[in-house]
């Protein structure tokens, strides 16, 4: 049965709600940990953030993207040691939050959460993640600024009616023209690399098999359904961007210069009745972290 427009719009709004809530709780977490006199490990940051997400009675805090545990990644480093931030994939245990890796006042990092909400017994995700840098190294700041400008150009070029293959090829050309690479290794994407994936069940209902797994109530089953229902933005995929749909756009920019860390803003692109909406919700966090230079 064709999904009604009103249901699509309700799910699009739910996706934004979850992502905005993830952003708000992340902002609160940074506000709290930056005031602490004790060292803040990746695990401690994760636990504080998770506790805040749990406060919502609607949103499911143990995210669908598991592993890492709880669907949350926290990777800290510094300008001289950023191998963790240049991760190939968050799945391996070596990239799970650690007890002995700490946030530094002039450090950098990558954090990610994958909460979701149930709307009419259908899971709707609102993933949220980004790299941050607290230091003053101009080389790193200039790299991040360059990547941010490239990202904005890529987002601007995404149009209604395009297919994922064209989005991918167009975007990769611009990335390479700017002497950058997309450092994405996808375990669940058969193409091996991509720029993101659909938000499942925005523009269709779960099929009978998917619905059985969702209705089982088992977290592992629901997570698996969400994961397998994604359509990846890769060089082969012909998925058409329609009037009401949503997908993540998450290139991870790296340079040929091995002294510069990866940059990534995990963004959600929506088309709502044909109008493009960029769901980011980074500004408050970047203002707090003193990253206004990113858009200078």
Buried (B, 14 or more C-beta within 10 A) or exposed (E): EEBEEEBBBBBBBBBBBBBBBBBBBBBBBBEBBEEEEEEBBBBBBBBBBBEBBBEBEEBBBBBBBBBBBBBBBBBBBBBEBBEBBBBEEBBEEEBBBBEEBBBBEEBBBBBBBBBBBBBEEBBBBBBBBBBBBBBEBEEBBEBBBBBBEBBBEBBEEBEEEBEBBBBBEBBBEBBEEBEBBBBBBBEEBEBEBBBBBBBBBBBBBBEEEBBEBBEEEEEEBBBBBBBEBBBBBBBEBEBEBEBBBBBBBBBBBBBEEEEBBBBBBBBBBBBBEEEBEBBBBBEBBBEBBEBEBBEE
